Amino acid sequence: MSALVWLLIPVAGAVVAAVWSTWATRRSNGARGVRDSAGVEGYEAFRAAMERAPADG
C-alpha cells in the first residue's frame, strides 16, 4: 500500500503541473491579454516611424 502512495505523489504532481501550465498560458481579454495582431500592428508602426527621415533635417 505504501508503494501506491509513493507512486501517487509524482502522478499528483504531474496533474498539478498540467493544470497550472494550462492556467498560466491561457489567453485573456484583460490588460494582460494582448492579441498577436495588435502586437504586430504596433511593431509595424514602430518600424515605419524609425525608417522615416528626421523631421528637423
N, C-alpha and C positions, 0 to 999 in steps of 0.2 A: 504494500500500500504506500509506503514512503517513497518508493521509486516513482509511482504515479504522481505524487506531489512534486517531486523534483523535476519531472518531465512537464508538469503543468506550468511551472514558473516561466520557462522560455517561451512556451506557447502563449501564455497570457501577455508576456512582454511583446511578442510579435503582433498580437492583436491590438494592444495599446499603441504600438508604433504605427501600425497601419491606419488606425483611426486618427491619430494625431497628424500624420502626413496628409491625409485627406482633408482634414480641417484646416491645416496650415496653408495648403496650396489652392484653396477654393477661391473662386472669383466673386468679388462683391461689388456692389454699385455705390458704396460709400466713398469716403475721402481716400481710402487706401486703394480702391479698385479703379485703376486707370486702364482703359481698354488699349489694345495694341494699336488700333488705328489712330487714336488720339496721340499716342507717343510718337508714331511715325510722322503724323502731320506736324507736330511740334519740332521734330528733328528736321524736317524739310524746310520749315520756316526759318529755323536757326541757320541751316546751311545756306539758304538763299541770302539771308542777311549778311553772312560772313563773306559770300562771294561778291557782293556789291562793292563798287568803288566807294572810298570815303567821301562824305558829303562836303567836307571842308577843303578838299583839294588834293 
